Amino acid sequence: MEMRFSAEEERFRCEVRDFIAANLPADIRRKVELGLRLERSDYTRWQDILVARGWYAVNWPEQYGGPGWSPVQKYLFQQEYGAQPCPPLVQFGVNMVGPVIYTYGNEAQKARFLPRILANRDWWCQGYSEPGSGSDLASLRTTAVRDGDDYIVNGSKIWTTWAQWADWMFALVRTSKEERPQQGISFLLLDLRSPGISQRPIGMLDGDAEVNEVFFDNVRVPASQLVGGEGTGWSYGKFLLEHERFVISGVARSKRLLARVKGVARRLPDGMGGSRLDDPTLRLRVADLETQLCALEYTELRFLSAMNAGQSPGSAASILKIRGTEIEQAISELAMDCLGEDALALDEALLDGLSADPDALGPDFAAAAGPLYFNLRKVTIWGGSNEIQRNILAKHVLGL
């Protein structure tokens, strides 16, 4: 495994870094740095900038409009993206359903959906989890019954991120109850403006409502929006989740957040003439997290080396999901402990950008630390809970 990037790859890294620094709008940068809530317009405005540069669908093959980057270039882009306060890239369209459509969809579906995803014109959401069917996704009960040229969809989905902003949903639905549970699941594309679809927001611990329940009451969906054949959805869902888990580790973003916590601790007094970073227990926790991030980064590089050789990380990508999310949570816990009572302030108007005085709520926008801590409780659950990921590793990697 070559541990150094070539001169050309380093030039590419600098190109990405300079582009983001020069083009990320100042108001969006400020929101991300301070932990303010982002609106749909913030995400789409920044993604439009990436579209114009040709750097939005970075994982797509060149034949479908991607930049044709090597695995190393994709990796370096992700690292530089996470190292700066960019809005999280909305994955559902460009990095989730898009690859399913260009890999398994028919030509009509590719022509209809891919150009609008590539141009950042449609906002997608993911319809997987249901009440009682989260980690055990094979038990889902939302049905799609064929009726002429349509499917009639009934049921509900839950924990649907940003469904309130979405135009389309890709969903796993049950088209048959005759086979094994996995064999009766199909992959369907739903226009959320269709009659019979309703939504209900779910309030989260951080005060926001980014997830929703979505209900389907005799919703007519054209059969032309079924990807592949009936009963093939389980395979497509696994394909999508394996891809999601490979990009979920967030090493660069975690490095940036940990560096910020260190900076805050260095500036906050400890009441004894020094700073909170002088506390040896705190320094030990910081050093431990830095070591864990280093180990995770080298694990990513091992996978990158395999991908350069034409191999797929497959089920082993679960390692990145488990460790990346656990470290992310640990950094948020460290921030809360470091800030102490300053982290108790919570002002919804401030987080929504309606108040202009963040300094009034503690040092370094401490008011955002609590909501972030609560929000990140979800990361060890989404994308397949970490308990399930360990079972996947035990079965498919260790052969237990």
NORTAPE-V356134 format. One record per residue. N is the residue number from 0. OMEGA is omega in whole degrees, 0 to 359 (none if undefined). NEAR is the number of other ideal C-beta (glycine too) atoms within 8 Angstrom. D_FIRST is the distance of its C-alpha to the first C-alpha in Angstrom with 1 decimal. Layout:
n,omega,near,d_first
N,OMEGA,NEAR,D_FIRST
N,OMEGA,NEAR,D_FIRST
//
This chain:
n,omega,near,d_first
0,179,5,0.0
1,187,4,3.8
2,179,4,6.1
3,175,4,9.1
4,181,7,11.0
5,179,6,13.2
6,179,5,16.9
7,179,6,17.9
8,177,11,15.9
9,176,9,17.3
10,177,8,20.7
11,178,10,20.3
12,180,12,19.6
13,178,8,22.8
14,179,8,24.7
15,181,13,24.2
16,181,11,25.0
17,180,8,28.1
18,180,10,29.3
19,181,12,29.3
20,184,8,31.0
21,191,6,33.6
22,177,8,34.3
23,182,13,34.1
24,186,9,37.9
25,182,6,39.1
26,178,6,41.0
27,177,13,38.1
28,181,11,35.9
29,179,9,38.7
30,182,13,39.0
31,181,12,35.3
32,184,7,35.4
33,180,9,38.6
34,177,11,37.8
35,180,12,40.6
36,180,8,40.8
37,175,9,39.7
38,177,6,41.9
39,182,8,41.0
40,178,6,42.0
41,180,11,39.4
42,186,11,36.6
43,179,10,38.0
44,179,10,38.8
45,180,13,35.3
46,174,12,33.8
47,177,9,36.4
48,177,11,34.9
49,177,10,31.4
50,182,11,33.1
51,179,6,34.9
52,184,9,31.6
53,184,6,30.0
54,180,9,27.4
55,181,11,28.9
56,189,12,27.5
57,181,11,24.0
58,182,9,22.6
59,173,14,25.3
60,182,7,25.0
61,183,8,26.7
62,179,3,29.5
63,176,11,30.7
64,177,8,30.5
65,183,11,27.0
66,180,10,25.3
67,183,5,22.9
68,172,9,19.8
69,176,6,16.3
70,180,9,14.3
71,179,10,12.8
72,178,12,16.5
73,180,11,17.7
74,181,10,15.4
75,176,13,16.6
76,180,12,20.1
77,181,10,20.1
78,180,11,19.0
79,178,13,21.7
80,181,12,24.2
81,182,14,23.9
82,178,10,24.1
83,184,12,27.6
84,177,7,30.6
85,171,11,30.4
86,175,10,32.2
87,178,4,30.0
88,180,9,29.4
89,192,10,31.8
90,197,9,29.6
91,180,14,32.3
92,191,14,33.1
93,186,14,30.2
94,181,12,27.2
95,182,15,29.1
96,178,15,32.2
97,178,15,31.2
98,176,13,28.2
99,182,15,30.6
100,182,14,33.3
101,177,11,31.3
102,188,7,29.7
103,183,10,32.8
104,176,11,35.7
105,185,5,38.3
106,179,5,39.0
107,178,7,41.8
108,177,13,39.7
109,182,12,37.0
110,183,7,39.7
111,191,7,41.3
112,187,13,38.6
113,180,13,35.5
114,180,8,37.3
115,174,9,38.7
116,181,16,35.4
117,181,14,33.7
118,178,7,36.6
119,183,12,36.5
120,180,5,40.1
121,175,9,39.9
122,182,13,38.9
123,170,14,37.6
124,188,13,37.5
125,178,12,36.3
126,179,12,38.9
127,188,10,37.3
128,175,9,38.7
129,172,13,42.4
130,182,5,44.8
131,180,6,44.0
132,178,11,41.0
133,178,11,38.0
134,176,7,35.3
135,187,6,37.4
136,181,11,37.1
137,181,9,38.4
138,183,8,41.8
139,187,13,42.3
140,176,9,45.9
141,187,16,46.2
142,172,10,47.8
143,184,13,47.9
144,182,8,50.9
145,177,8,51.5
146,183,7,54.7
147,181,4,55.3
148,183,5,52.8
149,163,10,51.6
150,174,15,50.0
151,187,11,51.9
152,176,16,49.6
153,180,10,50.8
154,181,12,49.0
155,173,10,46.9
156,182,14,43.5
157,182,13,42.6
158,184,9,40.1
159,186,16,39.7
160,175,11,38.0
161,175,12,39.8
162,180,13,42.1
163,180,8,44.8
164,192,6,43.2
165,172,12,41.9
166,184,8,43.4
167,174,14,41.7
168,165,15,40.2
169,190,15,38.0
170,168,13,39.2
171,183,14,38.9
172,181,15,42.4
173,178,12,44.2
174,180,13,45.9
175,176,9,46.8
176,187,4,47.7
177,184,4,48.3
178,170,7,44.8
179,185,5,42.2
180,182,8,41.6
181,185,7,38.2
182,180,9,39.8
183,185,13,42.5
184,181,16,40.3
185,185,16,40.0
186,189,16,38.2
187,178,16,40.9
188,186,15,41.0
189,172,16,43.9
190,186,9,45.7
191,174,12,46.5
192,181,5,49.7
193,175,10,51.1
194,178,5,54.4
195,178,10,54.0
196,176,13,50.8
197,184,7,51.3
198,174,11,49.1
199,181,7,49.5
200,177,8,47.3
201,177,10,46.0
202,183,6,46.4
203,181,12,43.4
204,182,6,43.4
205,178,9,42.5
206,181,9,45.6
207,178,10,43.9
208,183,9,44.2
209,179,6,41.0
210,188,11,41.2
211,162,13,44.0
212,178,10,45.8
213,185,15,46.4
214,180,10,49.3
215,181,13,50.2
216,181,8,53.8
217,181,8,54.5
218,177,13,52.1
219,179,12,52.2
220,180,15,48.9
221,179,8,48.9
222,177,9,47.4
223,180,7,45.6
224,171,11,43.3
225,178,12,41.9
226,183,15,38.4
227,179,10,38.1
228,175,6,40.7
229,177,7,42.3
230,181,12,40.3
231,186,12,36.9
232,182,14,36.2
233,179,12,34.4
234,180,7,31.6
235,178,13,31.4
236,178,13,31.5
237,177,8,28.5
238,182,12,26.6
239,183,12,27.5
240,177,10,26.8
241,178,13,23.3
242,181,12,22.6
243,184,12,24.5
244,180,14,22.5
245,183,11,19.2
246,188,9,20.7
247,187,11,22.8
248,174,11,20.6
249,183,9,21.9
250,184,13,19.7
251,179,12,20.9
252,179,10,24.5
253,176,14,24.5
254,181,11,23.3
255,181,12,26.2
256,179,12,28.7
257,177,14,27.9
258,179,8,28.3
259,178,9,31.6
260,178,13,32.8
261,180,10,32.1
262,178,9,34.1
263,180,14,36.9
264,180,13,37.1
265,182,9,37.2
266,183,8,40.2
267,179,12,42.1
268,179,7,44.6
269,180,10,44.7
270,181,3,48.5
271,177,4,48.4
272,179,4,47.7
273,178,6,43.9
274,180,10,41.3
275,177,11,39.9
276,176,10,36.6
277,179,8,38.4
278,183,8,38.6
279,178,6,36.3
280,178,6,35.9
281,179,13,34.7
282,180,10,32.3
283,178,8,30.8
284,178,9,30.3
285,181,14,28.6
286,179,8,26.3
287,179,8,25.5
288,177,13,24.7
289,178,9,22.5
290,179,8,20.5
291,178,11,20.4
292,178,13,19.3
293,179,8,16.4
294,179,9,15.3
295,179,14,15.9
296,179,9,13.9
297,175,8,10.7
298,175,11,11.7
299,182,12,12.1
300,175,10,8.7
301,177,9,7.5
302,179,13,10.3
303,179,11,9.6
304,178,10,6.4
305,180,10,8.9
306,176,11,11.6
307,179,9,10.3
308,177,6,10.5
309,180,4,14.0
310,177,6,13.9
311,178,6,16.0
312,178,11,15.4
313,184,7,19.1
314,181,9,20.8
315,177,9,17.9
316,177,12,18.2
317,178,14,21.2
318,182,9,19.2
319,180,16,18.6
320,182,15,22.3
321,186,12,23.6
322,181,13,21.9
323,182,14,22.1
324,178,12,25.8
325,178,10,26.7
326,179,13,25.3
327,177,14,27.2
328,181,12,30.3
329,178,10,29.9
330,179,13,29.7
331,176,13,32.9
332,178,9,34.6
333,179,14,33.8
334,180,15,35.3
335,180,11,38.5
336,181,8,38.8
337,184,12,38.4
338,178,14,40.9
339,185,6,43.4
340,178,5,46.7
341,182,10,45.6
342,183,14,43.4
343,182,6,46.5
344,177,10,47.8
345,181,9,47.4
346,183,9,49.0
347,180,7,48.5
348,179,7,50.1
349,181,13,47.6
350,178,15,44.6
351,178,8,46.0
352,182,8,46.5
353,177,5,50.3
354,186,8,50.7
355,186,3,50.1
356,180,7,50.0
357,182,10,46.7
358,182,4,47.6
359,185,4,50.4
360,173,11,48.1
361,184,10,46.3
362,174,9,43.7
363,180,8,40.6
364,180,11,41.8
365,182,13,41.7
366,180,16,43.6
367,184,11,40.5
368,180,14,38.7
369,177,13,40.8
370,179,14,40.5
371,178,12,36.7
372,181,13,36.6
373,181,10,38.8
374,184,11,37.0
375,173,10,33.6
376,186,10,35.1
377,195,8,34.4
378,176,9,30.6
379,178,10,30.1
380,186,8,32.5
381,183,7,31.7
382,186,7,29.2
383,186,11,30.0
384,182,9,31.0
385,176,11,28.4
386,178,7,30.6
387,180,9,30.1
388,178,13,26.4
389,176,10,26.3
390,178,8,28.4
391,179,12,26.1
392,180,13,23.1
393,185,8,25.6
394,191,9,26.8
395,181,7,24.0
396,182,10,20.9
397,177,6,22.6
398,182,5,25.4
399,none,4,28.1
//
